[in-house]
């Protein structure tokens, strides 16, 4: 089992964190399955075109749909694990309450941006999805006319789950600010390069054990 930088205890915020994690892990699993399916589709497409001169119809259209799934379904899980690329030159020098305040402010900014993205992505989904018309009649792909609204809905759903994760992390960092915790729960702990290497080594050892 891989090492997680998120600590847990019996507090309410930690219980909510673990409950949301189950949804995030399921969505992340779907993203992984989607990548596998896309690779399998590419193999079938190449072999069919080479040996039977019959490429998969709408291969580009299906690929575009698949890309949305694996690009967005894992967003909240990655945020929970602290896996997004970030600059730690300044924030990595902070400790305890100043660090939690900086993290709280950055999460708050992310939450505001995500709220705007939810509105925008839902607007595009709503414009694409028209119950008064056949699903393939309006907003569809160029080749085989796949409806685009399912992919747009996936983006909105992914943003909503990310929004929930950000609220949990705001809760966690706010609790850490109030208590001045050394190692708060329900939020990813900022680790240095040596700590990250040690954690990865421990994860490899536990997986082989």
N, C-alpha and C positions, 0 to 999 in steps of 0.2 A: 504494500500500500504506500502511495506517495505521501511525502511529508507536506502538511498544510501549515501555513504561517498564521492561521487563525486559531486562537485559543478558545476553550469552552469551559463553562461552569454551569451551575444550576440557576443562574439569574434569568429573568424574563427575556432580556435582549439576546442571550445566548440560545434560549429555546426557540425564539423566533428565527434566529440565524440558522439553526439546524433544520428547522421546518422548511424555510425557503431554500436551503441548500438541496433538499431532495428534489424540488422542482428544477433547480438549476442543473443538477447532475443529469436529470432526465433529458433536459433540452440539450445539454452538451453531448449526451449519448446520441441523440438524434442527429446532431451535427456531424459526429464521427461516422455514423452509418451513412449519412448523405455523401460524405467524402468517398467512402468505400464504393457506394453505388455509382458515383460519378466516374471513378476509376474503371469500374467494371463496364460502364456504358462506353467509355472511351476505347477500351480493348475490343469490345464487340463492334464498335463503329469502324475501327481501323481494319480488323480482320475481315469484316463483311465487305468493306470497300475493296480490299486487296484481292480476296479470293473469289468473291461472288459479284463484284462490281455493283454492290447494293448497300450503300451506306445507310445508317440509321436515319429514318425520316425525322427531320426537326432536331437533329443532334445539337445544333447551336442553341435552339430555343430551350431544350431541356437543360442544357448546361447553364444557361443564364438563370433558370429557375433554381437549380441546385446551388448555384453560387450564393444566392441570397440566404438559403438555409444555413450553410456552414459558416457564412460570414457573420451572421447575426445571432444565431441561437446560443452561442457560447459566450456572449458578451457579459452577462450577469455573473456567470461562473468565473470568468477571468477576472472580473472586478472583485469578486469575493476573495479570490486567492491572491490578489495583488499582482496579477500577471501582466498588466498593461505596462508598456514602456513609459518610464517616468524619469525626470531629472532629479537626482538626490544630492547634488553638489552642496546646496544650502540646507535643505531640509534634513539631510542625513547628519548634520552637525547638531541638530536640536535634540533635546532630551525631555522626557516627562511632559509636563503641562504645555510648554511652548510648542513641542512637537505635536501634541494632540490638537492644539488650537490651529496650527497650520494645516493639519490634515482635515480638521473640521471645515475650515474655510474652503479648501480645495474641493471637498465633497459637496459642499453647499453650491459652489459654482457649477459643478458637474450636474447637480440635481436641477438647477435652473435651466441649463442647456438641454438636458434630457426631457424636461417638461415641454420645452418648445419643440423638440424633435417629435415627441409623441403627437402633439397637435398637428404638426406638418405632415407626418407620415400617415396619420389617420385621415387627414384631408385628402391625400393622394389615393388612399384606399377607397374612401367613400366616393370619390370622383370616378374611380375605375369600376366600382361595383354598382350595377344598376339592376335592381330586381325586376324592372319592367321590361328588360330586354334579355334575349338569350345570352348566356355567359360568354359566348365567343364572338358576339356581334360588335362590340365596341373596342375596348382596350385589350388588345391581344398581341401576341408575338407575330413577327413578319412571316415566318415560313409556314408553320402548321397551325397558326392562330390559337396558341395556348392562351387562356385567360391570364392576365397579369395580376388580378386582384389577390389571389392566394399568396403570392410572394410579397406583395405590399402589406398584406395583413400580418404576415410573419414578422416583418420589420417592426410594425407597431406593437405586436405582442412582446417581442424581444425587448423593446424599449420600455414597456410597462414593467416587465420583470426587473430590468436594470434599475428603473426608478424605485421599485420596492427595495432592492439591494442597497441603493444609496441612502434611503431612509433608515434602514437598519444600521448602516455604518455611521450615519449622523448620530443616531441614538447611542451607538457604542462609543464614539469619540466624545460626545457630550457627557456621557457617564464618566469617561476617563478624565475629562477636564475637571469635572466636579469633585471626583475622588482623588485626582492626581495619581492614578494607577501607574505602576511601573510597566505592567504588561496587561493591557486591557483585553477584554474578550470581544468576540464577534467582529473584529476588524483585523485586517492583515498587519502583522508586525513588520516594520521596516528592518531589514537585515542587511548587514554589510556583506562584502564579497566573500570574506572568510566564513561567515555564518551561513550564507547561502550554499557554499561548497560543502560545508559540513552537513547541512540538512539534506542535500542531494545524495551525499554519500550514505547517510543513515537510511534514506529511502531505498537506495539500491540494496543495501545490506538486508533490510527488512523484507524486501521482495525476494531475495535469494534464500532467506532463512526458512 
